[in-house]
Amino acid sequence: MKILIIPSWYPTPNKPLDGSFFREQAEFLHKEGVAEIKVLYGDEQSTPFFKLILIYALSFFKRKLSIHQNLVVQSPMAFGFIIPKNRRLPEKYKVKLARKLYINAYRTFVEENWNPDLIHAQSGMDAGIYTHDIYKSAGIPFVIIEHQVFVFHYYSRFRAKLVVQAFEAAKKTAAVSFDERRQVLMNQTECNPEVIWNFVNEMRYQIQLEKRNKEFTIITILNSLPIKGAETFIEAILKLSKITKDFKFIMVGKGADEKSKDASSNLFVKKSKELAVYEYGSFIPFLKREKISDILNKAHVFVSPTIQEPHGIAVREAMMCGLPIISTANGGVEDSISVDTGLIVPVKSPQALANAIFQVKTNYASYDPNIIRNTAVDQCGRETFLKSMSDFYLK
């Protein structure tokens, strides 16, 4: 079986981390022989307005578009092309141009490679729109797995309508959590998504209790976007410091750069200093994938303070290292939390978060790292993901 994947975002030489989990999933399925998989991705890049207008006009005369492997990170084999963007171009025409370029790029892909048996849109926003267009043009069936918060307040009505139409035309649909599935259905889409949790390769994460810090350590991995709840986390640390002084915390991600003057890059540091909890913290702005397990194993508990989480890959990585989880009721993480694996608290409640951390600290010995790890592996590990995707593609 030949499957073409069209992702909504994907690693490029300039943005090697964007959509890295999309690439890893595709690589895993290809290497495991589920199908012969290739990738086609259009990368939006800022373009002078008049040059964009020329490209727009030419797109209606040209039936093919050059695609190149050097524009996207490889393994599996991937082909990229540029989608020009300029804020002066009205939304309707931006979408129209991107759709046209995808059709032309697809024609080139088929001529240089093969006709796919199936197209997989990784997220309906916006890959679902493009796969739907290819389906209407070439008759190739397609499937969608939604990975993104399924709300349309960032989208025009025009674009949102196209996303819904894609879901309704897809051969199969899925979402990466039960909450994500509910969001899709709340938008009155005529489909019935399955739940397929994101792939997390358990081979990269191990329980290494000997690496745990002597002092009780709390860790979170997030970015500085408001939806991720970094300020709630730091406010909870302040509340916790009034209950006990016997702890440390680690914050990993954009927002932890102590040298940066950019507000989004130093948010964690600045807020910690404002609330006088900086002395408890360690800040790591970036971690290579192969170092994540080492850092997680220094901690005793992982905290997810987000307002909404489609899935929560970092949470499952922490669970595979045997860490109990404290999470807000953010949707995607809740699929993995039970009395054996952690606690759920209300969104945006620093006091509840602090109380939960102290509860886990007090009862830490009651959590079995192997039970926590096995829960995540059973949901998101290699064997489960392989079977889920084989059934999704082939049945």
N, C-alpha and C positions, 0 to 999 in steps of 0.2 A: 504494500500500500504506500502511496506517495502522498505526503501531507505538506502543504505550504502553510507556514505560520505567518500571520500578519499581526505584529504586536502594536499596542498603542504607544509604548515607549520601549527603548532598547539601547544597549550599550553602543557607544560610538567612541572613536579615538579621543574626542574632546570631552565626552561624558561617559567614562567607562563604568560608572556605577549605576547609571539610570537603567532600570529594567534588567539588572543582572540576574534576578531570579527567573525572569522569562527565559533568558538565554540558558541558564543552568537546567531548567526544566526541559527545554527543547533538546539540549545536548544529552541529557540523561535518557530521554525516550528514544532518541536516535541510536545511541550506543547500545541500548538494551534491545534493539531490534523491533520495537513496537511498530515502527514505520520508517520509511526513508523520509527524513525531514529536512526541509530547507526554509529559509526565512526571507521575507521581503519587507523592507522598512523604509518609509519616507520620513526623513529628518527635517523638521521645520528650521529654517535659518533666515535671519533678518536679511532683507534684500531692498536695495533702493527702489522707490516707488515706480519710476518709469521703466526700469528693467523688469520689474514684476509684471507690469502691464503688457510688455512685449511677450514675456513667457506665457501669460494668460492667453493672449491672442493666438500665439503659435500652437498652444495645446489643442486647439480645435482643428488644426490642419494636420498636425503630426499624429500618427497612430501608434508610435512607439517612443520610448524614452530610455536613454542610456541608464544602465544600472551597474554598480561597481561594488566589489567585495571590500575594497579598502575604506569604504565609508562606514562600515559596521564591524564590530568585534566578531571574530570567527569562532567556529565550533559550536553548533553545526554550521554548514555552509550558509552564508547569509549575503544578501544583496541589498544595497542601499541606493537611495536617490535623494535629491534635495527638493523639499517643498518650500518655495519662497514665501515669506510673510512680511507684511508691512501694516502697521496699525491704521494707515490711511485707507486701506482697502476694506470696504464694508464686509461684515460677517458672512452674509449670504454668498458673496463672491469668493471669500477665502475658502469656504467649504466647497464650493463648486470647483475651484481650481484644484484643490487637494484630491477631490474625487476623480477628476479628469486625469490627473497625473498618475494616480494609482492604477487606473484602467490601462493607461499607456505603458506604465512600468510592468504591469502584469503581462501584457502582450509580448514585451521583450523577454521577460522571464520564461515564458512558455517556449518561445522560439529558441532560446539559448539553453534551456534545461529540459523540462518535461511538463506535460499536462498533469496537474495534481488530481488525485481522486477526491480530496477533501481539503477545505481551507479552514484553519483554526484561527479565529479572532481572539487574541489575548486582550480582553476587555472590550466591552461594547463602545466605549468612549475613547477613541473614535474609530478603532479598528473595525468595529462592527459595521459602521457605515460603509467603509471601503469594501469589506468582504461581501456585503449585501449588493453593492454595485457590480462587483465581479460576477456574483451569482446571476444577476439579471442580464449581464452582458454575455457571459460564457456558459452559464448553466451549471457551474461547479457548486455542489452543495457545501454548506459551511456550518460550523458550530461556534458558539461563543462561551467563554468562561469569564465571568465578571470578577475583577480584582480590585476595583476602585469604589470609593464611596459613591453610591448610586443616588445622588441628588443632583438637581438640575439648576441650582441657583447661579452657577458659573456659566451656564449655557443659555444661548438664545432659544426661543421656542422653536425656531426653525431647526436648529441642530438637535435639540431634545427629541423632536418628532422623528427625525431620521434614526436616532438611536433606538427608540421604541419600535419602529418599523423593522429594524434589523433583528431585534429579538424575536419578533413575531414571525419572521421569515426563516429563521435559522432552523436547521434540521434538529439540533439539540442545543440546550443551554445548560449552564451550570454556574454556581457561585461558590466562593471560597469559604463561606460560613453560612450558618442558618440565618443569622441576622442579615447578611448580604442578600440571601435569597428572598427574605421578607421585603427588603427595600425594592428589589426588582419588581416583585408582585404588587407592591403598594402603588407603583406607577401605572397600574392597570395594563401591564403588558400581557398579551394573550400567549403565555408560555408557562412552562412548569419546570423551573430549573432544578437540577440535581445539586447536591452539595459535594464538592471535591476540594478538600483542604489543600493548601499550597504545599509543594514539595519542600521538605527540609531533610537534607542528607545526614542521617544520624552518624555516618562514618566520620564526620568532621568534628563531632562533639562527644566528649566522654565525661563520665563522673570522675573527678580527681580531688577527692576530699583532702588530700595532703596539701593542696594548694590554697585551701581556704585561709583567709586572713585570721589572725588570732582574735582581733576585735570584730564584733558583729558588723557585717558590711552589707549595705543596700546598693543595688546597681539598677540603672535604667539606661536604655538605649533609645534615643529619639532625636528629633530635630526641633528647631525653634518655632515651627509653625504653631499658631494658637491651638489648633485642634489636637496637638500632641500632648498638651497639658504640662509643659515643663514648669510653668509658674506654680501650678497646683502642687507639683512634686516638691519644689523648694519650700513652699509655704508649709507643706506637711512635715518637712525636715525641721522647720522652726518649731512646729507644734511638738514634734517628737523630742526635741532638745529640752523641752520643759518637763518631759516625763522622765527621760534618762539622758545621760551624757555618754553612755558607753556604746558608741557606734561610730561608723564612718559611712560615707556614701561615695559612689562613683557615677558620674554622668558622662555618657559617650554619645557623640554626634555633633552635628552642626549647632553651634551655640556654646560649645565648650572651649573655644579658642581664646586663651588668656591674652594672646599677643594682638589680637585683632581689635580694631576700633569700630568695626561694622556691628551695628546693633543686633542683627540676626545671627552673627557669628560668635558674639561674646555674651549672649543673653544669660546663659547658665551662670557664668562667672559674676556678671554684674548683679543679677538678682540675689545670688548667694551672699555677696558682700553687703547689699542693701539690707538684707534680713539678718546679717551677722551670723551666718552659718557656714561661711566660706572655709573656716578652719576644719570643718568636718569632712570636706569634700576633696575629691580628685577629679580632674577634668581632662577628657581625651577627645579631641575634635574629630579624629579619624582613626579607624582600625582596619588593617588588612584582614581579609576573610579568615586567613589561617591563624590570626591572633585572637579571634573572638572567643574561642573556647577557653584559652588561657585566662583572659580577663574575667569571663563569667565564673570560672572556677575559683577566683579569689573572693567571690561574694557568697552570702548566705541566703539572700532573697532577691528576687527580681520584681520590680514595680513597673506596672504599665498604667500611667495616669491619663491616658488619652480620652478625648470626648467621644470619638468614634474610631473603630478599628475594623477594617474589612476582614482581616485574618489575624495578623500578629506573628510574623515570622520570628522576630527577636524573642518573643515570649517562648515559642516552641524550642528555639535554640537553647534558651536558659533551662527549660525543662529537661532537655536532653543531657544537660550537665547536672541534673538532679536538684535544681533550685526550686523551692516553693514559689508560687506566684501570688502577688497581690495586685489585683487589677480593678480599675473602675468598671462599671457595667457598660462597657463600650461596644458590645456586640460580638465581634469576631473572636475575642479571647475567651469569652464565656463558654464556648464549646468545650474547652479543656479544663475548666476549673470545677473541682469537687472538694469535699472535705479532705480528701487525700492529697490534693495538689495545691491548695491555696485558699484565698479568700477574695470575695467580690465586695466592693464598696461603691457608694453612689458617685456619680460623675461630679467633679468640681467640689469635692468636700475634703479639704486638707485635714480637718480634724479626724474624719473617719479613716482617712489614709494613714495618718499617724497612729491612731489606735490599732489599726490592723497590723502595722509593722511591729508595734510593741507586742501584740498578741503572738505573732509568729516568732518573734525573738524569745518570748517567754516559753513558748511551747515548741521550740525548734526541734527537739529530739523526737517529737511525735511524727515528723514528716520523714517518710522513707524515700531516699533519692531514687531507688530503683523503680518504685511505683510511679513516681513523677516522670522519670525518663520513659518508661514503657507506655505511659498514656500518650505522650507526644509521638513516640515512634509508631504506635498503633494507628494514630490518626494521619500523620504526615510523612512517615518514613518511606524508604525506598520500595518495599514490597507493597504497601498499601497504595502508594501513588501509581505504581506500575500497573496494578490490577485495575484501579479506578479509571486510568486513562485508556488502557486497552479496551475496557468495556465501553467507555465513552466514544471512542473512535470507531470501534468495530461492530458493536451490537446495534 
